[in-house]
Amino acid sequence: MYVILYIHMNGYNLLGKEKVVLIRELQKHPSRSLQGVTRIMRGGKSLGVFFPDAIVEELMEDLEAVRSTRLKKRAKAVRTIFKEGKKARFASAYSVAKRYGV
């Protein structure tokens, strides 16, 4: 669930960048094997996936943002606009940043 959410929210394929490591190689060289997103395999079966701390923190931030009721209301409003076939209004990044004080 988390990986799928992360892939869709960030617009690129996280698992396309994963490295595959056999369990024996991981046991011999753990620090060399666990760099970036790494899938750990044994006998052709996946045992798990290792995510670096930075990616886990981003995932947690993304999940917190998705839980936001404010975000859900805004997403629902945008979906309604597109379902009704109305033309959406677009604004420059500068004007949006100025509006929200960023």
C-alpha atoms as one frame of an Amber mdcrd trajectory, in Angstrom:
protein
   0.000   0.000   0.000   2.682   2.480   0.957   4.814   1.824  -2.112   1.868
   2.136  -4.492   0.828   5.391  -2.831   4.369   6.735  -3.072   4.651   5.819
  -6.749   1.408   7.577  -7.663   2.063  10.677  -5.576   5.566  11.304  -6.816
   4.953  10.521 -10.454   7.759   8.084 -11.078   8.291   4.399 -10.643  10.095
   3.813  -7.368  10.346   0.087  -7.964  11.924   0.648 -11.383  14.975   1.908
  -9.511  15.147  -0.985  -7.070  18.162  -3.224  -6.777  17.752  -6.993  -6.293
  20.041  -8.740  -3.806  20.214 -12.410  -2.842  20.112 -13.162   0.873  23.594
 -14.722   0.760  25.084 -11.589  -0.760  23.324  -9.517   1.899  24.762 -11.701
   4.662  28.294 -11.329   3.257  28.209  -7.587   2.491  25.290  -5.867   4.259
  26.549  -2.281   3.945  27.310  -2.687   0.240  24.052  -4.516  -0.493  21.617
  -2.154   1.240  22.025   1.042  -0.746  18.885   2.648  -2.108  15.686   0.659
  -2.571  16.671  -3.016  -2.401  14.555  -6.146  -2.874  15.890  -9.120  -0.882
  15.409 -12.521  -2.536  15.928 -16.166  -1.540  15.233 -19.093  -3.862  13.455
 -16.880  -6.400  11.041 -15.550  -3.759  10.951 -12.045  -2.390  11.634 -11.860
   1.347  11.200  -8.113   1.644  12.183  -4.674   0.479  14.644  -2.326   2.168
  13.920   1.415   2.049  16.478   4.023   3.165  15.475   6.375   6.000  14.993
   9.345   3.664  12.424   7.488   1.561  10.586   6.201   4.644  10.349   9.773
   5.970   8.942  10.955   2.623   6.423   8.104   2.675   5.273   9.064   6.153
   4.904  12.720   5.139   2.898  11.700   2.081   0.617   9.504   4.187   0.014
  12.307   6.667  -0.851  14.642   3.800  -3.298  12.130   2.331  -5.062  11.799
   5.696  -5.694  15.547   5.750  -9.420  16.320   5.565  -8.623  19.637   3.895
  -6.779  17.844   1.095  -9.626  15.349   0.688 -12.171  18.176   0.330 -10.053
  19.947  -2.281  -9.506  16.728  -4.250 -13.236  16.007  -4.194 -13.983  19.512
  -5.486 -11.516  19.115  -8.359 -12.927  15.695  -9.298 -16.432  17.200  -9.348
 -15.288  19.953 -11.705 -13.817  17.442 -14.141 -16.785  15.055 -13.916 -19.198
  17.862 -14.743 -17.076  18.830 -17.732 -16.437  22.323 -16.440 -13.302  24.081
 -17.484 -10.787  24.196 -14.649  -9.033  27.434 -13.769  -5.265  27.343 -13.744
  -2.895  29.730 -11.974   0.832  30.311 -12.063   3.017  28.775  -9.373   3.968
  32.288  -8.236   0.359  33.354  -7.657  -0.442  30.138  -5.775   2.654  30.531
  -3.568   1.731  34.153  -2.873  -1.859  33.186  -2.025  -0.792  30.552   0.499
   2.159  32.495   1.877   4.838  30.100   0.737
